[in-house]
Amino acid sequence: MQTSPIRAAVFVSSVFALYISAAMLIPAAVDIYYGNADWQVFAFCAMTTGGLGLIVAAATRSRPPIQSTRFAFLLVALLWVTLGLVGAIPFYAASLKLNIADSVFESVSAITTTGSTTIAGLDNVAPGLLLWRSLLQWIGGLGVIALGLFLLPFLNVGGFSYFQIESSDIDERPFERFSTFMVALLGIYASLTVLCAIAYAAAGMSSFDAVNHAMTTLATGGFSTHDASFGYFEGQAVLWIGTIFMLVGAIPFSILILLAVRGRLDALRDPQIRVFLGYVAAFALTVAIYRRVTADIPFGEALAHSAFNFVSIITTTGFASEDYSLWGPYAVVAAFFATFLGGCSGSTAGGIKAYRFYILAKMLANGLRQLIHPHVVQSIRYGSRTVDADMQRSVVLFMTAFMLAWVASTMALAAGGLDFVTASTAALTAITNVGPGLGDLVGPAGNFVPLDNYAKWILSFMMLLGRLEIVAVLVLLMPSFWRN
C-alpha cells in the first residue's frame, strides 16, 4: 500500500529536525568556551528535539510515496515550518526570556534569511545565542538555494531550474550526477563563507564577529552581533567587503558552480545577472550623487555607504551602516522601491527577483508591438531560449499573488493599530525577506521588539510566504488540493 503524502512529508521534516538539533551542539560548545551557562540550554534542547525527531521519524518511516507536485507542495511548506519551530526552541528556553511569538519570529526570520529581529541589546547577548542566529541563517541560505534550484522550478513557481541555465548548448547537462552538483554547492558555499570571514577579520573585525557576519552575509540574511549592525565597525573596508559578498550571494549559485568547476565564463551571460547588476548600480550611484550634492559628503564616502546599504536592501540582506531614512526624501523613496527588487533566481536572495522583471519587460514590449502589428506573432526570449506560456503564466501569477498578499497583510497590521508607513513597510519587508522597513519602529535604526504578538505572528507567516514564493503556500489553502 502506497504511503500517504502527509506521512512521508512528516518523515522528511523529522529527519531535518534531527539535523537542526545536532547543529545546536555548536553554540553549546561556544558557550562552554566563553563560560556562559546557556550551553546547558542548547545541550538540553539538542537532546529533547533530537529525541522527539527520532521518535517521529521512526513512527512515520515507510515506503516512499508516489512523487507528485501535490506531495512536493506539502513537503516544502511543512519542512520550512518545522525548521522554524525547532529553531525557535533555544530562543524560548535561553536566558533572554523571549515569549513564544518572539522566539518563533526570530527563528523564522533566521531560516528565511529575512533578518528582522525581536532581540534588543545584541551587544550583551550570550555568544551562543548570537552564533545560533547566524547559524540558522547560514543553514537557511543553503536551503533557499536548494529550494530555488530544484523544488520550486519543479512546481512552476520558482523560476529557472539548474539545467535551464543560459549556455551555448541549452540541452547540455553540466553535471550528470546530482551528488556531484551537491558536493560542489556545499564546497563553494562553505569556501565563500570562510573567505568572507577572513576578509572581515583582515578589515578589523574580531574573529567572532567575522565568522557570524560572514555566515549572514553569504546567506543574505542580515543578522548582526551588534544593535548598530555595520555602523558598529569603523572604516570603509568592511563596507566594501560586505557589498562584494552580498552581491556574490545574490548571484545564481548554479552560475558560480559552472565558473568554479567547469570554468564556464559564458554562464555569466544569464540575462538576469545583467538586470540585477544594472539596477544595483543605478540605485547606488544615484543615491551617492544625491548625498554628495545635498549633504556635501565626499563622494567616496557617500558611494561606500550608498552601495553597501542599497546592495543590502536589493539583495534582501538587511544590514545597515547608517540610518538611511535620514538621508533625504529621494533616498527614502529609493529604499522603498529597492525593497521590491531582490537578487537572482537560484541565489540566497529573496524579493521579486531579476528574472521576473526581465520577463515582464519582454512581455510588455511584445504586447505593445502586437498593438501596432496585430497579426505578427513574436515569441518572448530569455537569452537564446524561448519563454513558454507556462513560465509567463507563472510570472503573472506570482506578481498578482504578491500584490494581493502585501495589501492583505498591510490591512491586517493596520487593523492591529500600526500606522500606514509601519504597517505597509513591515509587511513588504517580511514578504520580500529584506529585514528593516521604514519608520521609527521597524526602520534601519529600529527593530521589531515594540510590535505586539498579533503583528509578529502575521509577519512570521508573511516571511514564510515570501520565502516559499507565495504560490507554494497559497495552493495549500485551496480545497481542491486536499481532495482525493
Number of C-alpha atoms within 10 A of each C-alpha: 5 9 14 16 19 14 17 22 22 23 24 17 24 26 18 20 28 20 15 22 27 17 18 28 21 17 24 26 17 19 21 15 12 12 12 15 15 23 26 16 19 29 19 18 23 25 16 13 21 23 15 16 24 16 12 18 22 13 12 18 14 14 11 14 16 13 9 11 14 15 16 18 23 20 21 18 18 19 19 21 18 18 25 26 16 24 28 23 20 23 25 19 18 19 14 16 11 18 13 17 18 25 26 25 26 28 29 33 31 34 31 35 35 35 31 34 26 19 17 16 10 17 13 11 15 21 25 26 25 21 26 25 29 29 24 29 31 29 20 27 28 20 17 24 23 19 22 29 24 18 20 24 19 18 17 18 22 27 24 20 19 22 16 16 24 21 19 11 9 12 11 12 12 16 15 9 9 8 10 10 18 14 11 18 19 12 13 17 22 16 12 18 25 17 14 24 25 16 18 23 18 14 18 15 18 12 14 15 19 23 23 23 28 30 29 31 35 31 40 38 39 34 30 27 25 18 18 20 20 21 15 14 16 13 13 16 16 22 23 16 18 26 21 17 20 31 24 21 29 29 24 25 25 24 23 23 21 20 15 13 14 11 11 15 13 13 19 19 15 19 18 24 20 15 17 24 17 12 16 23 13 13 20 22 19 17 24 23 18 19 22 17 12 10 12 11 15 13 15 12 15 21 21 21 22 27 26 27 27 29 29 29 33 32 37 34 35 31 31 24 22 19 15 19 20 11 16 14 10 14 21 16 12 15 21 18 12 22 28 21 25 29 33 31 30 29 30 36 37 34 28 24 26 23 24 23 17 17 21 17 13 17 17 11 12 16 14 12 14 14 10 9 10 10 8 11 10 10 14 19 14 17 14 13 14 11 16 12 11 10 19 16 13 18 22 14 14 20 18 12 16 22 12 12 20 22 15 14 24 25 16 18 23 17 12 14 13 19 13 14 18 21 25 22 22 31 27 30 30 30 32 32 35 36 33 31 31 24 18 13 19 24 20 25 21 20 20 24 16 13 17 14 15 12 23 22 16 17 26 23 17 25 31 25 23 26 27 25 25 22 23 23 19 14 14 15 10 10 8 9 12 9 6 4
